[in-house]
């Protein structure tokens, strides 16, 4: 199996947002367990990269809000941090479960790769 470099994203903090909030975390974890270098762009207290498991990192963007949805604090510095990371990461796949077409593409990929 070829290792991919994959980025997923979510507006939800971990354990928030019900099923819609959990799906990005679970899909990203599944890809990392399969050996793919995986990054989840997600809300955080500050903008940073945190390694959470082998092949799995969070790229946290400082976000506002304490309820179910967090709004990213999109300053020039935060956006530059994100764009610099994405440019250097050389990703193969990016996805956000908010987009319905994403699920069909992901389903086809998983079936093709027998994940």
TIMAR-572760 format. One record per atom (N, C-alpha, C, O, CB): residue in three letters; atom name; z, y, x. Coordinates in pm, 1 decimal. Glycine has a CB too. Layout:
ALA,CA,Z,Y,X
...
END
This chain:
UNK,N,0.0,-118.1,84.6
UNK,CA,0.0,0.0,0.0
UNK,C,0.0,124.4,89.0
UNK,O,77.0,133.1,184.7
UNK,CB,122.6,-0.2,-96.2
UNK,N,-85.6,218.9,57.4
UNK,CA,-89.7,345.2,129.7
UNK,C,21.2,436.5,80.5
UNK,O,43.2,450.9,-39.8
UNK,CB,-226.8,413.1,113.6
UNK,N,89.4,497.0,174.0
UNK,CA,193.4,591.4,137.2
UNK,C,129.5,723.4,95.5
UNK,O,40.2,774.5,163.1
UNK,CB,292.4,612.6,254.0
UNK,N,176.0,777.4,-15.8
UNK,CA,129.1,908.1,-62.2
UNK,C,239.3,1010.6,-42.0
UNK,O,356.5,976.8,-25.2
UNK,CB,86.1,902.5,-211.6
UNK,N,198.9,1135.5,-44.0
UNK,CA,291.6,1247.8,-41.3
UNK,C,281.9,1310.9,-179.5
UNK,O,178.1,1365.1,-217.4
UNK,CB,258.2,1351.9,75.3
UNK,N,391.9,1303.2,-254.1
UNK,CA,391.8,1334.8,-396.8
UNK,C,493.8,1444.2,-426.6
UNK,O,604.0,1444.5,-371.6
UNK,CB,422.2,1208.6,-480.7
UNK,N,455.7,1537.4,-514.4
UNK,CA,546.5,1642.6,-559.3
UNK,C,550.7,1639.8,-711.4
UNK,O,447.3,1639.2,-778.1
UNK,CB,501.8,1783.1,-506.6
UNK,N,672.5,1638.1,-764.5
UNK,CA,695.7,1651.4,-908.5
UNK,C,776.5,1778.4,-930.9
UNK,O,834.3,1832.7,-836.7
UNK,CB,770.1,1525.6,-967.2
UNK,N,780.7,1825.9,-1054.0
UNK,CA,857.7,1947.2,-1082.4
UNK,C,925.1,1936.7,-1218.4
UNK,O,881.9,1861.9,-1306.1
UNK,CB,767.1,2071.5,-1077.3
UNK,N,1032.3,2013.9,-1233.4
UNK,CA,1104.6,2020.9,-1360.2
UNK,C,1177.4,2153.9,-1370.5
UNK,O,1213.7,2214.4,-1269.6
UNK,CB,1204.3,1903.5,-1373.5
UNK,N,1198.3,2198.9,-1494.7
UNK,CA,1280.2,2318.0,-1520.2
UNK,C,1423.9,2279.5,-1551.9
UNK,O,1507.8,2366.8,-1573.9
UNK,CB,1221.2,2400.3,-1635.5
UNK,N,1453.1,2150.8,-1554.7
UNK,CA,1586.2,2103.8,-1592.4
UNK,C,1668.3,2066.2,-1469.7
UNK,O,1616.9,2009.7,-1373.2
UNK,CB,1575.5,1984.2,-1686.9
UNK,N,1795.9,2098.5,-1475.8
UNK,CA,1888.1,2049.2,-1374.1
UNK,C,1912.4,1901.3,-1402.1
UNK,O,1893.2,1854.7,-1514.4
UNK,CB,2022.9,2130.7,-1373.6
UNK,N,1954.5,1828.4,-1299.9
UNK,CA,1978.0,1685.1,-1317.0
UNK,C,2080.3,1662.4,-1428.4
UNK,O,2182.6,1730.6,-1435.2
UNK,CB,2026.8,1621.2,-1184.1
UNK,N,2051.6,1566.8,-1514.2
UNK,CA,2132.5,1525.8,-1630.1
UNK,C,2128.4,1626.0,-1745.9
UNK,O,2207.5,1614.0,-1839.4
UNK,CB,2276.1,1505.6,-1587.0
UNK,N,2040.0,1722.5,-1741.8
UNK,CA,2023.6,1818.2,-1852.6
UNK,C,1888.1,1797.5,-1918.8
UNK,O,1795.7,1744.7,-1857.0
UNK,CB,2037.4,1964.8,-1802.3
UNK,N,1876.6,1838.8,-2043.3
UNK,CA,1747.4,1838.6,-2111.0
UNK,C,1710.6,1708.7,-2180.0
UNK,O,1595.7,1691.4,-2220.6
UNK,CB,1642.8,1871.3,-2014.5
UNK,N,1805.3,1616.6,-2194.3
UNK,CA,1774.5,1490.9,-2262.5
UNK,C,1669.9,1410.7,-2187.0
UNK,O,1661.6,1417.1,-2064.4
UNK,CB,1726.4,1518.1,-2404.4
UNK,N,1589.2,1334.4,-2262.4
UNK,CA,1486.1,1250.6,-2201.2
UNK,C,1384.2,1331.0,-2124.2
UNK,O,1341.4,1290.9,-2016.0
UNK,CB,1416.4,1169.4,-2306.1
UNK,N,1344.9,1444.9,-2179.6
UNK,CA,1249.3,1531.9,-2111.1
UNK,C,1302.6,1582.6,-1978.8
UNK,O,1226.1,1605.2,-1885.1
UNK,CB,1213.0,1648.8,-2199.0
UNK,N,1432.8,1600.5,-1970.8
UNK,CA,1493.5,1645.8,-1846.8
UNK,C,1509.2,1535.3,-1743.9
UNK,O,1501.4,1559.9,-1623.6
UNK,CB,1626.6,1706.3,-1875.2
UNK,N,1531.3,1414.0,-1791.1
UNK,CA,1552.4,1301.5,-1699.4
UNK,C,1423.2,1245.7,-1641.3
UNK,O,1423.1,1193.0,-1530.0
UNK,CB,1625.9,1191.5,-1770.3
UNK,N,1314.0,1256.7,-1714.8
UNK,CA,1192.4,1186.2,-1675.7
UNK,C,1141.2,1227.2,-1537.2
UNK,O,1097.9,1141.0,-1460.7
UNK,CB,1084.8,1210.4,-1778.3
UNK,N,1144.9,1354.3,-1503.7
UNK,CA,1097.0,1396.9,-1371.0
UNK,C,1180.2,1335.1,-1260.4
UNK,O,1126.1,1288.2,-1160.3
UNK,CB,1100.0,1549.8,-1358.9
UNK,N,1312.5,1334.8,-1278.0
UNK,CA,1400.4,1276.5,-1177.1
UNK,C,1373.2,1126.5,-1162.8
UNK,O,1365.5,1074.9,-1051.3
UNK,CB,1548.4,1301.3,-1213.5
UNK,N,1358.9,1057.3,-1274.9
UNK,CA,1338.6,912.5,-1271.4
UNK,C,1203.2,874.1,-1212.5
UNK,O,1194.2,779.0,-1134.9
UNK,CB,1351.5,855.3,-1410.9
UNK,N,1098.8,946.7,-1248.6
UNK,CA,966.3,917.6,-1193.3
UNK,C,964.8,945.0,-1043.0
UNK,O,911.2,866.0,-965.3
UNK,CB,857.4,1001.7,-1264.5
UNK,N,1023.7,1057.2,-1003.0
UNK,CA,1027.7,1090.0,-859.8
UNK,C,1105.4,983.8,-782.5
UNK,O,1062.3,941.9,-675.1
UNK,CB,1091.3,1229.2,-837.5
UNK,N,1218.8,939.9,-835.5
UNK,CA,1297.0,835.8,-769.0
UNK,C,1217.1,706.7,-757.7
UNK,O,1222.7,639.4,-654.7
UNK,CB,1427.7,810.3,-844.6
UNK,N,1142.8,671.4,-862.2
UNK,CA,1062.7,548.7,-860.9
UNK,C,954.6,555.3,-752.2
UNK,O,932.5,457.4,-681.0
UNK,CB,998.0,525.3,-999.2
UNK,N,888.3,668.3,-739.6
UNK,CA,786.8,682.8,-635.6
UNK,C,850.3,671.6,-496.5
UNK,O,793.5,608.1,-407.7
UNK,CB,713.2,817.9,-650.4
UNK,N,966.9,732.4,-477.3
UNK,CA,1034.4,725.3,-347.2
UNK,C,1074.3,581.1,-315.2
UNK,O,1060.3,537.3,-201.1
UNK,CB,1159.2,816.9,-345.7
UNK,N,1123.2,508.0,-413.1
UNK,CA,1160.9,367.5,-390.2
UNK,C,1039.9,282.2,-351.4
UNK,O,1054.3,180.9,-282.9
UNK,CB,1227.4,309.2,-515.9
UNK,N,921.2,323.3,-395.4
UNK,CA,799.1,251.4,-359.7
UNK,C,748.3,289.5,-220.5
UNK,O,645.3,239.0,-175.8
UNK,CB,690.9,278.5,-463.2
UNK,N,819.9,377.8,-152.7
UNK,CA,784.1,414.2,-16.0
UNK,C,701.6,540.5,-3.1
UNK,O,659.7,575.1,107.4
UNK,CB,710.5,303.6,45.7
UNK,N,677.2,610.3,-113.0
UNK,CA,601.5,734.8,-107.9
UNK,C,694.1,849.5,-69.5
UNK,O,807.5,857.0,-116.8
UNK,CB,532.8,763.3,-243.6
UNK,N,645.8,938.1,15.8
UNK,CA,722.0,1057.8,52.2
UNK,C,720.7,1149.6,-69.5
UNK,O,616.0,1203.7,-105.0
UNK,CB,661.6,1129.9,180.3
UNK,N,835.7,1167.5,-133.4
UNK,CA,844.1,1231.0,-264.6
UNK,C,934.8,1352.0,-261.3
UNK,O,1042.6,1349.5,-202.0
UNK,CB,893.6,1132.1,-368.7
UNK,N,888.9,1459.0,-326.5
UNK,CA,966.7,1582.1,-339.0
UNK,C,970.4,1620.1,-485.6
UNK,O,868.6,1616.1,-554.6
UNK,CB,906.6,1697.8,-252.3
UNK,N,1089.4,1657.1,-532.9
UNK,CA,1105.6,1708.2,-668.7
UNK,C,1143.8,1854.8,-659.5
UNK,O,1249.5,1888.8,-606.4
UNK,CB,1212.9,1626.9,-748.5
UNK,N,1057.0,1942.2,-711.5
UNK,CA,1087.3,2084.9,-719.3
UNK,C,1171.2,2103.2,-845.2
UNK,O,1127.0,2072.5,-956.0
UNK,CB,955.4,2174.4,-722.1
UNK,N,1293.3,2154.0,-826.4
UNK,CA,1387.3,2160.6,-938.2
UNK,C,1479.8,2280.9,-923.5
UNK,O,1486.4,2342.0,-816.7
UNK,CB,1469.6,2030.9,-947.4
UNK,N,1551.1,2314.9,-1030.8
UNK,CA,1645.5,2426.3,-1024.3
UNK,C,1761.1,2395.8,-929.6
UNK,O,1801.3,2280.6,-913.5
UNK,CB,1699.2,2458.4,-1163.6
UNK,N,1813.4,2500.3,-867.6
UNK,CA,1928.6,2485.3,-779.8
UNK,C,2010.7,2612.0,-775.5
UNK,O,1971.9,2715.6,-829.4
UNK,CB,1884.5,2447.3,-640.0
UNK,N,2125.1,2601.6,-710.3
UNK,CA,2211.7,2718.4,-693.0
UNK,C,2150.8,2816.7,-593.7
UNK,O,2171.7,2937.6,-603.4
UNK,CB,2351.5,2675.5,-645.9
UNK,N,2074.8,2762.6,-497.6
UNK,CA,2005.1,2845.9,-399.6
UNK,C,1875.0,2775.6,-362.3
UNK,O,1857.4,2657.1,-390.6
UNK,CB,2094.2,2872.1,-272.5
UNK,N,1786.2,2847.6,-300.3
UNK,CA,1657.7,2791.3,-259.1
UNK,C,1676.5,2717.4,-127.6
UNK,O,1717.9,2775.0,-27.0
UNK,CB,1549.0,2902.4,-245.3
UNK,N,1644.7,2586.5,-131.1
UNK,CA,1665.1,2502.8,-13.3
UNK,C,1597.0,2367.8,-33.0
UNK,O,1551.3,2334.6,-142.4
UNK,CB,1815.7,2483.8,15.1
UNK,N,1591.3,2291.1,75.1
UNK,CA,1542.9,2153.3,68.6
UNK,C,1661.3,2063.6,100.3
UNK,O,1733.9,2085.8,197.3
UNK,CB,1422.6,2128.1,168.2
UNK,N,1679.9,1960.9,16.3
UNK,CA,1791.1,1868.0,35.4
UNK,C,1739.0,1725.2,30.1
UNK,O,1674.2,1685.6,-66.8
UNK,CB,1901.3,1890.0,-71.6
UNK,N,1767.4,1648.1,134.2
UNK,CA,1730.4,1506.6,134.0
UNK,C,1834.9,1432.7,50.9
UNK,O,1954.5,1442.2,78.5
UNK,CB,1721.2,1448.1,280.9
UNK,N,1789.4,1358.4,-51.6
UNK,CA,1882.1,1289.1,-140.3
UNK,C,1875.7,1137.5,-125.2
UNK,O,1966.6,1067.6,-170.0
UNK,CB,1853.8,1326.8,-283.3
UNK,N,1771.1,1086.1,-63.8
UNK,CA,1754.9,942.1,-42.6
UNK,C,1639.1,922.8,54.7
UNK,O,1564.1,1016.7,81.3
UNK,CB,1729.0,865.5,-178.6
UNK,N,1624.1,800.7,108.3
UNK,CA,1506.1,777.3,192.5
UNK,C,1377.9,810.3,114.8
UNK,O,1362.8,769.9,-0.5
UNK,CB,1502.7,629.7,242.1
UNK,N,1289.1,881.2,176.0
UNK,CA,1160.2,922.7,117.4
UNK,C,1174.9,1020.3,1.1
UNK,O,1076.7,1044.5,-69.1
UNK,CB,1084.3,801.1,70.3
UNK,N,1292.4,1077.2,-22.4
UNK,CA,1312.0,1159.7,-141.6
UNK,C,1392.0,1285.3,-108.5
UNK,O,1503.4,1279.4,-56.5
UNK,CB,1383.0,1079.3,-251.3
UNK,N,1330.5,1399.5,-141.0
UNK,CA,1395.7,1529.0,-121.8
UNK,C,1385.8,1612.2,-248.6
UNK,O,1291.6,1598.7,-326.7
UNK,CB,1333.2,1604.6,-3.2
UNK,N,1483.9,1697.5,-267.2
UNK,CA,1476.4,1802.8,-368.4
UNK,C,1434.6,1930.3,-296.9
UNK,O,1487.6,1963.4,-190.8
UNK,CB,1613.8,1821.4,-444.5
UNK,N,1339.7,2001.1,-355.5
UNK,CA,1313.0,2137.3,-313.6
UNK,C,1369.3,2221.9,-427.4
UNK,O,1305.9,2239.6,-531.5
UNK,CB,1156.5,2165.0,-286.1
UNK,N,1488.2,2272.8,-405.0
UNK,CA,1556.9,2349.1,-508.5
UNK,C,1516.5,2495.5,-501.2
UNK,O,1512.2,2555.4,-393.7
UNK,CB,1709.3,2334.8,-494.5
UNK,N,1487.3,2551.0,-616.2
UNK,CA,1457.2,2693.6,-628.7
UNK,C,1575.3,2758.1,-700.3
UNK,O,1614.7,2714.0,-808.3
UNK,CB,1321.4,2718.6,-706.6
UNK,N,1630.9,2861.6,-640.4
UNK,CA,1742.3,2930.7,-704.6
UNK,C,1702.8,2963.2,-847.9
UNK,O,1597.6,3021.9,-873.2
UNK,CB,1781.3,3060.2,-626.5
UNK,N,1789.3,2923.9,-941.3
UNK,CA,1756.9,2939.9,-1082.8
UNK,C,1874.8,2998.3,-1158.7
UNK,O,1990.7,2983.4,-1119.8
UNK,CB,1715.8,2805.9,-1144.0
UNK,N,1842.0,3064.4,-1267.0
UNK,CA,1941.9,3127.8,-1352.0
UNK,C,1956.3,3047.7,-1481.5
UNK,O,1861.7,2982.9,-1526.3
UNK,CB,1903.4,3275.5,-1382.2
UNK,N,2073.5,3052.8,-1539.7
UNK,CA,2097.2,2982.5,-1664.9
UNK,C,2189.6,2865.1,-1643.6
UNK,O,2182.9,2796.3,-1541.7
UNK,CB,1966.3,2935.6,-1725.7
UNK,N,2276.1,2842.8,-1740.9
UNK,CA,2371.8,2734.0,-1728.1
UNK,C,2359.4,2635.1,-1841.8
UNK,O,2436.1,2538.9,-1847.4
UNK,CB,2512.3,2788.2,-1722.3
UNK,N,2265.7,2655.2,-1932.2
UNK,CA,2246.5,2563.9,-2044.0
UNK,C,2150.6,2452.9,-2008.4
UNK,O,2147.4,2405.9,-1894.7
UNK,CB,2196.2,2638.6,-2165.4
UNK,N,2072.9,2411.5,-2105.8
UNK,CA,1981.0,2299.8,-2087.3
UNK,C,1862.7,2334.7,-1996.0
UNK,O,1818.7,2251.1,-1917.1
UNK,CB,1929.5,2253.6,-2222.0
UNK,N,1811.8,2456.5,-2006.2
UNK,CA,1695.5,2496.1,-1926.6
UNK,C,1736.6,2602.5,-1826.4
UNK,O,1811.3,2694.6,-1859.3
UNK,CB,1581.2,2548.0,-2017.1
UNK,N,1687.5,2589.3,-1704.5
UNK,CA,1712.7,2688.3,-1601.0
UNK,C,1582.9,2761.5,-1570.4
UNK,O,1476.1,2700.9,-1562.4
UNK,CB,1770.6,2622.1,-1473.1
UNK,N,1593.5,2890.4,-1553.8
UNK,CA,1477.1,2973.8,-1525.5
UNK,C,1474.0,3004.5,-1376.4
UNK,O,1568.8,3062.6,-1323.5
UNK,CB,1480.1,3105.1,-1609.5
UNK,N,1365.2,2966.0,-1307.1
UNK,CA,1359.0,2993.3,-1162.9
UNK,C,1358.8,3143.1,-1134.1
UNK,O,1291.9,3221.0,-1201.9
UNK,CB,1234.3,2928.6,-1101.9
UNK,N,1434.1,3180.8,-1033.4
UNK,CA,1442.7,3319.4,-987.9
UNK,C,1328.0,3340.1,-889.8
UNK,O,1342.9,3316.8,-769.9
UNK,CB,1583.2,3351.6,-921.5
UNK,N,1213.7,3383.9,-941.4
UNK,CA,1089.1,3386.9,-863.9
UNK,C,1072.8,3516.4,-786.4
UNK,O,989.8,3601.2,-819.1
UNK,CB,970.0,3367.5,-955.4
UNK,N,1154.2,3529.1,-683.2
UNK,CA,1139.6,3642.1,-592.1
UNK,C,1024.9,3611.2,-494.8
UNK,O,978.8,3497.4,-486.0
UNK,CB,1273.9,3670.4,-514.8
UNK,N,981.2,3710.7,-424.5
UNK,CA,876.9,3691.0,-323.3
UNK,C,923.4,3587.6,-221.1
UNK,O,845.9,3500.4,-181.8
UNK,CB,841.9,3825.2,-252.9
UNK,N,1049.0,3596.4,-177.9
UNK,CA,1100.5,3502.0,-77.9
UNK,C,1103.2,3359.2,-131.1
UNK,O,1066.4,3266.3,-59.4
UNK,CB,1240.8,3543.1,-33.6
UNK,N,1146.1,3340.2,-255.5
UNK,CA,1151.1,3205.7,-313.1
UNK,C,1010.9,3147.9,-329.2
UNK,O,988.9,3030.3,-299.9
UNK,CB,1222.8,3208.0,-448.7
UNK,N,917.3,3228.2,-374.8
UNK,CA,779.6,3181.3,-389.6
UNK,C,718.7,3149.4,-253.1
UNK,O,649.1,3048.9,-238.8
UNK,CB,694.2,3286.7,-462.9
UNK,N,743.8,3232.7,-153.8
UNK,CA,690.7,3208.5,-20.1
UNK,C,747.4,3078.7,37.4
UNK,O,675.3,3002.9,102.3
UNK,CB,723.0,3326.8,72.9
UNK,N,876.0,3052.9,13.7
UNK,CA,939.6,2929.0,58.6
UNK,C,868.8,2808.5,-3.5
UNK,O,836.3,2712.4,66.4
UNK,CB,1090.3,2928.2,21.8
UNK,N,845.2,2813.8,-133.7
UNK,CA,777.6,2705.6,-204.9
UNK,C,634.9,2686.9,-153.9
UNK,O,594.5,2575.0,-122.1
UNK,CB,776.5,2733.6,-355.5
UNK,N,558.6,2795.5,-146.0
UNK,CA,418.7,2786.1,-103.2
UNK,C,406.7,2737.9,41.4
UNK,O,317.6,2658.9,72.7
UNK,CB,349.8,2921.6,-118.3
UNK,N,494.1,2783.7,128.5
UNK,CA,491.7,2737.9,267.9
UNK,C,519.2,2588.2,274.9
UNK,O,452.9,2515.4,348.7
UNK,CB,595.0,2815.2,352.7
UNK,N,616.8,2543.3,198.1
UNK,CA,646.9,2400.2,198.4
UNK,C,526.6,2319.8,149.3
UNK,O,486.5,2222.6,213.3
UNK,CB,770.2,2370.8,110.6
UNK,N,469.2,2359.9,36.3
UNK,CA,356.4,2285.1,-20.0
UNK,C,237.8,2282.8,75.8
UNK,O,170.1,2180.8,87.9
UNK,CB,313.9,2345.8,-154.0
UNK,N,212.5,2392.9,143.1
UNK,CA,101.6,2398.4,238.6
UNK,C,123.8,2301.0,354.5
UNK,O,30.7,2233.1,397.6
UNK,CB,84.4,2541.6,292.4
UNK,N,246.1,2294.6,403.9
UNK,CA,276.8,2207.1,517.8
UNK,C,293.9,2061.1,477.6
UNK,O,276.5,1972.3,561.1
UNK,CB,402.3,2254.8,586.9
UNK,N,326.9,2035.0,354.3
UNK,CA,352.7,1898.9,307.3
UNK,C,225.2,1817.1,292.2
UNK,O,229.7,1694.4,301.5
UNK,CB,425.9,1902.9,175.1
UNK,N,112.7,1881.7,269.4
UNK,CA,-16.9,1813.2,254.1
UNK,C,-9.7,1703.8,148.8
UNK,O,-34.6,1586.8,177.9
UNK,CB,-62.0,1753.2,387.9
UNK,N,23.8,1741.6,27.8
UNK,CA,46.4,1645.1,-79.5
UNK,C,-81.3,1578.4,-127.4
UNK,O,-191.1,1632.1,-112.4
UNK,CB,113.6,1712.6,-195.1
UNK,N,-64.5,1459.0,-185.9
UNK,CA,-174.5,1383.9,-245.5
UNK,C,-173.8,1392.4,-397.6
UNK,O,-278.3,1377.4,-460.9
UNK,CB,-167.7,1238.9,-202.2
UNK,N,-56.8,1416.4,-456.7
UNK,CA,-43.0,1414.7,-602.5
UNK,C,66.1,1511.0,-642.1
UNK,O,170.9,1516.9,-577.7
UNK,CB,-12.0,1272.0,-655.1
UNK,N,42.4,1587.1,-748.1
UNK,CA,144.9,1674.7,-803.5
UNK,C,148.9,1652.2,-953.1
UNK,O,45.1,1635.9,-1017.2
UNK,CB,117.4,1824.7,-769.6
UNK,N,268.3,1651.3,-1008.1
UNK,CA,279.2,1627.2,-1151.1
UNK,C,399.7,1694.2,-1211.5
UNK,O,501.6,1714.9,-1145.7
UNK,CB,284.6,1480.7,-1178.4
UNK,N,386.3,1727.6,-1337.0
UNK,CA,498.0,1777.4,-1415.2
UNK,C,491.9,1710.9,-1551.6
UNK,O,390.8,1722.8,-1620.8
UNK,CB,494.7,1933.2,-1427.5
UNK,N,596.3,1642.0,-1591.7
UNK,CA,593.5,1569.3,-1718.8
UNK,C,577.8,1657.3,-1842.2
UNK,O,562.5,1604.3,-1952.3
UNK,CB,717.7,1490.1,-1732.3
UNK,N,580.9,1787.6,-1828.2
UNK,CA,561.1,1874.5,-1943.1
UNK,C,416.2,1867.3,-1991.6
UNK,O,389.2,1891.4,-2109.3
UNK,CB,598.9,2019.3,-1907.8
UNK,N,323.7,1834.7,-1902.8
UNK,CA,181.9,1828.3,-1935.0
UNK,C,148.2,1688.7,-1988.5
UNK,O,159.7,1591.5,-1913.8
UNK,CB,95.3,1862.2,-1810.2
UNK,N,106.4,1675.3,-2116.7
UNK,CA,79.3,1543.0,-2174.0
UNK,C,-28.4,1464.4,-2100.1
UNK,O,-19.6,1341.8,-2092.2
UNK,CB,38.9,1558.1,-2317.2
UNK,N,-129.2,1531.0,-2046.0
UNK,CA,-233.6,1460.2,-1973.3
UNK,C,-177.5,1393.7,-1847.9
UNK,O,-231.0,1293.5,-1800.6
UNK,CB,-346.9,1555.9,-1936.2
UNK,N,-71.2,1449.4,-1795.6
UNK,CA,-8.2,1393.9,-1676.6
UNK,C,36.2,1249.4,-1701.4
UNK,O,19.2,1163.7,-1614.7
UNK,CB,111.8,1480.3,-1634.3
UNK,N,92.7,1222.3,-1818.8
UNK,CA,140.3,1087.5,-1848.6
UNK,C,26.2,986.7,-1846.3
UNK,O,42.7,875.7,-1795.8
UNK,CB,209.8,1084.5,-1984.3
UNK,N,-88.8,1024.0,-1900.3
UNK,CA,-203.8,932.6,-1899.5
UNK,C,-250.3,906.2,-1756.7
UNK,O,-278.6,791.8,-1721.0
UNK,CB,-320.0,990.5,-1983.3
UNK,N,-258.4,1010.1,-1675.3
UNK,CA,-298.5,993.5,-1535.3
UNK,C,-198.4,906.6,-1460.7
UNK,O,-237.0,819.2,-1383.1
UNK,CB,-311.7,1129.9,-1466.2
UNK,N,-69.1,930.8,-1484.4
UNK,CA,33.8,852.9,-1418.3
UNK,C,28.0,706.8,-1462.4
UNK,O,41.0,616.4,-1379.9
UNK,CB,171.7,911.8,-1447.2
UNK,N,8.7,684.0,-1591.1
UNK,CA,-0.7,546.9,-1643.0
UNK,C,-117.1,472.6,-1577.4
UNK,O,-102.3,357.4,-1536.6
UNK,CB,-17.9,548.1,-1796.9
UNK,N,-232.0,537.8,-1567.5
UNK,CA,-348.8,475.9,-1503.9
UNK,C,-320.7,445.0,-1357.3
UNK,O,-357.5,338.5,-1307.6
UNK,CB,-471.8,567.6,-1515.8
UNK,N,-255.4,538.3,-1288.2
UNK,CA,-223.1,516.6,-1147.0
UNK,C,-129.9,397.3,-1130.3
UNK,O,-152.7,311.0,-1045.5
UNK,CB,-159.1,642.4,-1086.5
UNK,N,-24.9,393.0,-1211.6
UNK,CA,72.8,284.4,-1201.8
UNK,C,7.5,149.2,-1231.2
UNK,O,33.9,50.9,-1162.1
UNK,CB,189.8,308.7,-1298.7
UNK,N,-76.7,144.7,-1332.6
UNK,CA,-146.3,19.5,-1364.5
UNK,C,-239.0,-22.9,-1250.4
UNK,O,-246.8,-140.9,-1216.2
UNK,CB,-226.8,34.8,-1494.7
UNK,N,-307.7,72.9,-1193.1
UNK,CA,-400.7,43.3,-1083.4
UNK,C,-326.5,-8.2,-960.1
UNK,O,-373.3,-100.0,-892.7
UNK,CB,-482.0,168.6,-1047.0
UNK,N,-212.4,50.3,-931.4
UNK,CA,-135.0,14.1,-810.8
UNK,C,-33.0,-97.0,-836.4
UNK,O,33.8,-142.8,-743.7
UNK,CB,-62.7,136.8,-757.1
UNK,N,-21.2,-140.0,-961.8
UNK,CA,73.1,-246.3,-998.8
UNK,C,216.5,-210.7,-961.3
UNK,O,290.0,-294.0,-908.3
UNK,CB,33.7,-377.5,-931.8
UNK,N,256.1,-86.0,-989.3
UNK,CA,393.6,-42.1,-958.2
UNK,C,489.5,-87.0,-1065.8
UNK,O,609.2,-59.6,-1057.3
UNK,CB,400.5,110.8,-942.9
END
